[in-house]
Amino acid sequence: MNLDQQIQTLIDKAPQDGTTPQVVEAISPALKLLAEQLQHPEYYILQTLDQSWVIQPFINVDQPKLKKRVIYAFSTLEDALSYGNPDSGSQLVAIPLPVTHILFQMVVLEMPDSLYFFEIPKNFQSATEIKRSEIQELVQIYLQDYQQRRQSKSRKIPPNIA
């Protein structure tokens, strides 16, 4: 599924409440812009059996006091399954998700600080980080533009239309 199809699926699956599909459409250029920086159209996310995404602590070796909570996205199923700790006692599954859907979740989830995308199979030393704050800032730009366009459209309606 290409990025445009992924975005359309997000819009189609949004609650049909009169505004959410339009908001998703408004922020879709931000999601697409971020997704274009990544190498794969979908990634595998580890989740628990109750369908919660696995959020893991991340400690920077160079700055041990800097701690983050992150979600890892893997380019292959094998990488996701081998990275999940089978000795942890919890059962994890790896689910494939379109990249734009993963990015969209960072708009609505409160917990993780970053997403780490492992682009190269079997390489856990190098990942592309996308910070939650970066996603939110970019989305906010598109939301403000959407709100301004809505306001300008509502002003164009003549007051004596009835």
Secondary structure, DSSP 8 states (H G I E B T S, - for coil): --HHHHHHHHHHHS--SSSHHHHHHHHHHHHHHHHTTSS-SEEEEEEETTS-B--EEEE-SS-TT-EEEEEEEESSHHHHHHHS-GGGSS-EEEEEEEHHHHHHHHHH-SS-SEEEEE-STT--S--EEEEHHHHHHHHHHHHHHHHHHHHHHHHTS-TT--
